[in-house]
Amino acid sequence: MPKTKYKYNPRTLSYDKVKISTKTWLIKIFSFIATTLVFAFVVVMIAYNFLESPKERMQKREIEQWKFQYSILNDQIDNISAVLADIQNRDDNIYRVIFEAEPIPSSIRKAGYGGADRYAKLDGFRNSELIIETTKKLDKITSQLYIQSKSFDEVFNMAKNKTEMLACIPAIQPVSNIDLKRISSYYGYRTDPFYKVKKFHSGVDFSAPIGTEIYATGNGVVKYLRHSRRGYGNILIIDHGYGYRTLYSHIHEFKVKRGQEVKRGQLIATVGNTGKSTAPHLHYEVQKDRKTVDPIHYFFNDLTPEEYEKMLELSILPSQSMD
C-alpha cells in the first residue's frame, strides 16, 4: 500500500494531505516505462555490439576451425599439384621420349576449366575468396588429371605396339659392312665431287661393286620407285611408319614393287652407279618426320659399342661425297 504524503501549508500552519491525480499517476507510469525501455535498448545495443554471446563464440570457434582446415586442405592440394607436375614431366620427357611421341603442349595441359560464372554462387560471403581459390585449384587438378589419364592411355597403346615399332625402326646397315670399310662418306657437310665446294650431305655413302645386295633396314611398305639418269638416279623409298622413312639411291636393279610390304633384312635392290655418281655406291638416308637424320645412329643392331665409337670418329674426318 503506497504511503500517504503530506505537504506543509504555511498559511494554515498545518500539514495538508497530498492528493495525486490520475493524470499525474499515468505520466509517472509512462515515464518509468519509457526510461526502462531506453535503458534496456542501450544495454541490448552494448551487449550486441561489444559482447559475444555463447552461441556467437561457438560459431566463431567453428569458423576459425574451418579456416584452419581449409589451410591444411590448400597445402595438400599444393602437394598434389607438385606430384602431378612431376608425373607430367616424366610423361613428356621420359615415357613419350622412349616411344618417340611428341610431348603434350603446355597450353593443353594447363587449359582453363569453366568460366567466371562457375564460381558466382560462391561469391558474396565473408570467406568467399578462400573458398573460390580452393575450388579453382581442385578444378585445375581435375582437368590436368583428365588430360594425364588420356596421355597414359596413349602411352599404354604405344607400349603395346612397342614390339611392332621396334621392328619398323631402321636398325641395320643397308649393305653388308662387317669391317666398316664400305662407308666412303658420312652425314653432314662434305666436299661435292663435281663442284669441289662444301655441301650438306643428307645421308651415308656405301661404296660397293655393282650388283651388291641392298637390304631393308626395317619393316615397312615400299612407297616410291623411280628410274632416272639424273640426281640420285634410281631411287627406292620405304615408309616404316611411326614417322620413319628410308631412301636408297643410285640403284642398279629393284627387287621389290611399289606397295609391297618388306621385312628388315629383306633383299630390296642392288647397288648401282645411276644418276649423279662418281663410282658405284649406295646413297642411304634416314628420315624422321620428313627431316633427315644421321643414319649411323640407326645401325645399333649391327654394331658393338666399340664399332659405334669407331664409326663416330670416322664420321668427323673430312671427306668427299660420291654424289
C-alpha positions in Angstrom: 0.0 0.0 0.0 1.5 3.4 -1.0 2.4 5.7 1.8 0.3 8.9 2.3 2.3 12.0 1.6 1.7 15.4 3.3 2.7 18.9 2.4 3.2 21.8 4.8 0.8 24.7 4.3 2.4 28.0 5.7 -0.9 29.8 5.6 -2.7 27.4 7.9 0.5 26.4 9.7 -0.6 22.8 9.2 0.1 19.7 7.0 -2.3 19.0 4.2 -2.6 15.6 2.7 -1.2 15.5 -0.8 -3.6 14.2 -3.4 -2.2 12.8 -6.7 -4.4 13.0 -9.7 -4.9 10.1 -12.1 -3.2 12.1 -14.8 -0.1 12.5 -12.7 -0.1 8.8 -12.0 -0.3 8.0 -15.7 2.5 10.4 -16.5 4.7 8.8 -13.9 3.9 5.3 -15.0 4.6 6.1 -18.7 7.8 8.0 -17.8 9.0 4.9 -15.9 8.2 2.6 -18.7 9.9 4.9 -21.3 13.0 5.2 -19.1 13.1 1.4 -18.6 12.8 0.8 -22.4 15.5 3.3 -23.2 17.8 1.7 -20.7 17.0 -1.7 -21.9 17.7 -0.7 -25.5 21.1 0.8 -24.6 22.0 -2.3 -22.7 21.0 -4.6 -25.6 22.9 -2.5 -28.1 26.1 -2.5 -26.0 25.7 -6.3 -25.5 25.1 -6.9 -29.2 28.0 -4.8 -30.4 30.6 -5.3 -27.8 29.8 -8.5 -26.1 29.7 -12.0 -27.6 27.0 -14.5 -26.8 27.9 -18.1 -26.0 26.4 -19.1 -29.4 28.4 -16.5 -31.2 31.6 -17.5 -29.5 30.9 -21.1 -30.5 30.3 -20.1 -34.1 33.4 -18.0 -34.2 35.5 -21.0 -33.0 33.9 -23.2 -35.7 34.7 -20.6 -38.3 38.3 -20.5 -37.2 38.5 -24.2 -37.2 37.1 -24.4 -40.8 39.6 -21.8 -41.9 42.4 -23.9 -40.4 41.0 -27.0 -42.2 40.9 -25.0 -45.5 44.5 -24.0 -44.9 45.5 -27.6 -44.4 43.5 -28.6 -47.5 45.2 -26.0 -49.6 48.6 -27.3 -48.5 47.6 -30.8 -49.5 46.3 -29.5 -52.9 49.7 -27.8 -53.4 51.5 -31.1 -52.6 49.2 -33.0 -55.1 49.9 -30.3 -57.7 53.6 -30.8 -57.2 53.3 -34.6 -57.6 51.1 -34.1 -60.7 53.7 -31.7 -62.2 56.4 -34.4 -61.7 54.2 -37.0 -63.4 53.6 -34.7 -66.3 57.4 -34.0 -66.6 58.1 -37.7 -66.6 55.4 -38.3 -69.2 56.7 -35.7 -71.5 60.5 -36.2 -71.1 60.8 -40.0 -70.3 57.8 -42.1 -71.3 57.0 -40.2 -74.5 60.7 -39.9 -75.5 61.0 -43.7 -75.2 58.2 -44.2 -77.6 59.3 -41.2 -79.7 56.0 -39.4 -79.3 55.6 -35.6 -79.1 55.1 -34.2 -75.6 51.7 -32.7 -74.8 51.8 -28.9 -75.2 51.7 -26.8 -72.1 48.8 -24.9 -73.5 46.7 -28.1 -73.4 48.0 -29.3 -70.0 47.2 -26.0 -68.3 44.0 -25.2 -70.2 41.3 -23.3 -68.2 38.4 -25.0 -66.6 35.0 -23.4 -66.6 34.5 -19.6 -66.5 33.9 -16.8 -64.1 30.2 -17.6 -63.8 31.1 -21.0 -62.5 32.1 -19.5 -59.1 29.4 -16.9 -58.9 27.4 -18.9 -56.4 30.4 -19.0 -54.1 30.8 -15.2 -54.1 29.3 -12.7 -51.6 30.4 -14.4 -48.3 32.9 -13.3 -45.8 35.4 -16.1 -46.7 34.4 -16.3 -50.4 37.9 -15.6 -51.7 39.4 -18.6 -49.8 36.6 -20.9 -50.9 36.8 -19.8 -54.5 40.6 -20.2 -54.7 40.4 -23.7 -53.2 37.7 -24.7 -55.7 39.7 -23.3 -58.6 42.7 -25.4 -57.5 40.6 -28.5 -57.3 39.1 -27.8 -60.8 42.5 -27.3 -62.3 43.8 -30.5 -60.8 40.7 -32.3 -62.0 41.3 -31.0 -65.6 45.0 -31.9 -65.6 44.4 -35.4 -64.2 41.9 -36.0 -67.0 44.4 -34.9 -69.6 47.1 -37.0 -67.9 44.9 -40.1 -67.9 44.3 -39.7 -71.6 48.0 -39.3 -72.1 48.7 -42.6 -70.2 46.1 -44.3 -72.3 48.0 -43.2 -75.4 51.4 -44.3 -73.9 49.8 -47.7 -72.9 48.7 -48.2 -76.5 52.2 -47.3 -77.7 53.7 -49.7 -75.3 51.5 -52.5 -76.6 52.8 -51.7 -80.1 56.4 -51.3 -79.0 57.5 -54.6 -80.5 56.0 -53.7 -83.8 57.5 -50.3 -83.7 61.0 -51.6 -82.8 60.7 -53.9 -85.9 59.9 -51.0 -88.1 62.6 -48.5 -86.9 65.6 -48.6 -89.2 68.3 -50.5 -87.2 70.8 -52.2 -89.5 73.1 -51.1 -92.3 71.6 -51.5 -95.8 74.6 -53.4 -97.2 76.9 -56.0 -95.6 79.6 -53.9 -93.9 81.3 -56.2 -91.4 84.7 -54.5 -91.4 83.2 -50.9 -91.6 85.3 -50.1 -94.7 82.4 -49.6 -97.1 81.3 -46.2 -95.8 83.1 -43.7 -98.0 81.2 -40.5 -97.0 79.2 -39.6 -93.8 76.3 -37.4 -92.9 77.0 -33.6 -92.8 78.9 -31.0 -94.7 81.2 -32.7 -97.3 83.1 -31.7 -100.4 81.0 -32.1 -103.5 82.9 -34.3 -106.0 81.8 -32.3 -109.0 81.8 -28.7 -107.8 84.6 -29.1 -105.1 82.7 -26.9 -102.6 81.2 -27.8 -99.2 77.7 -29.0 -99.5 75.4 -30.7 -97.0 75.3 -34.5 -97.5 72.0 -35.8 -96.2 72.9 -39.4 -96.0 75.7 -42.0 -95.9 77.5 -43.4 -99.0 78.4 -47.1 -99.0 81.0 -47.9 -101.7 80.3 -51.3 -103.2 80.5 -53.1 -106.6 77.5 -53.0 -108.9 75.1 -55.8 -108.0 75.9 -55.8 -104.3 72.8 -56.6 -102.4 70.8 -53.9 -100.6 68.6 -54.8 -97.6 65.6 -53.1 -96.0 66.7 -51.7 -92.7 63.3 -52.1 -91.0 59.8 -53.4 -91.6 57.7 -51.2 -93.9 56.0 -50.6 -97.2 57.7 -49.6 -100.5 56.2 -46.2 -101.2 58.2 -44.9 -104.1 60.2 -46.3 -107.0 61.8 -44.1 -109.7 64.1 -44.8 -112.7 66.2 -41.8 -113.5 69.6 -40.9 -115.0 69.8 -37.6 -113.1 70.5 -36.6 -109.5 70.2 -39.6 -107.2 69.4 -41.9 -110.2 67.2 -44.9 -109.5 65.5 -44.3 -106.1 63.6 -46.5 -103.7 61.8 -45.2 -100.6 60.4 -47.3 -97.8 57.8 -46.0 -95.3 58.3 -47.7 -92.0 55.5 -45.9 -90.1 56.0 -44.0 -86.8 57.4 -41.1 -88.8 60.3 -43.0 -90.3 61.3 -43.3 -94.0 64.5 -44.6 -95.6 65.8 -43.6 -99.0 68.1 -45.8 -101.2 69.5 -44.3 -104.4 71.9 -44.9 -107.4 70.2 -48.4 -107.5 71.1 -50.8 -110.3 68.1 -53.2 -110.1 64.9 -53.2 -108.0 63.9 -56.4 -106.3 60.6 -55.2 -104.9 57.5 -53.4 -106.2 55.7 -50.3 -105.1 53.2 -51.1 -102.4 55.0 -54.3 -101.4 55.4 -55.0 -97.7 59.0 -55.7 -96.7 60.8 -57.0 -93.6 64.0 -56.0 -92.0 66.9 -57.7 -93.8 64.9 -58.5 -96.9 66.6 -58.0 -100.2 65.1 -55.0 -101.9 67.6 -53.9 -104.6 71.3 -54.0 -105.8 74.0 -51.3 -105.8 74.4 -49.3 -109.0 76.0 -46.2 -110.5 73.0 -44.4 -111.8 72.4 -40.6 -111.8 75.0 -38.1 -110.5 77.5 -40.6 -109.2 81.4 -40.8 -109.3 81.5 -44.6 -108.7 79.2 -47.5 -107.8 77.8 -46.9 -104.4 74.6 -46.7 -102.4 73.4 -43.3 -101.0 71.3 -44.1 -97.9 69.1 -41.7 -95.9 67.0 -42.0 -92.8 64.2 -39.5 -92.4 62.2 -38.8 -89.2 59.1 -36.7 -89.6 60.2 -35.7 -93.1 63.6 -34.5 -91.9 66.9 -36.3 -92.5 68.9 -37.6 -89.5 72.3 -39.1 -89.2 71.9 -42.8 -90.3 74.8 -44.1 -88.2 72.7 -43.6 -85.1 70.3 -46.2 -86.6 72.9 -49.0 -87.0 72.6 -50.2 -83.4 71.5 -53.8 -84.3 74.7 -54.1 -86.4 77.4 -52.5 -84.3 79.1 -53.2 -81.0 79.7 -50.2 -78.7 83.4 -50.2 -79.8 82.4 -50.3 -83.5 79.9 -47.5 -83.0 82.6 -45.3 -81.3 84.9 -46.0 -84.2 82.3 -45.0 -86.7 81.6 -41.8 -84.9 85.4 -41.0 -85.0 85.4 -41.7 -88.8 82.4 -39.5 -89.4 84.2 -36.5 -88.0 87.0 -36.7 -90.5 86.8 -34.6 -93.7 85.7 -36.5 -96.8 84.2 -36.2 -100.2 80.8 -37.4 -101.1 80.2 -39.7 -104.0 77.1 -37.9 -105.4 
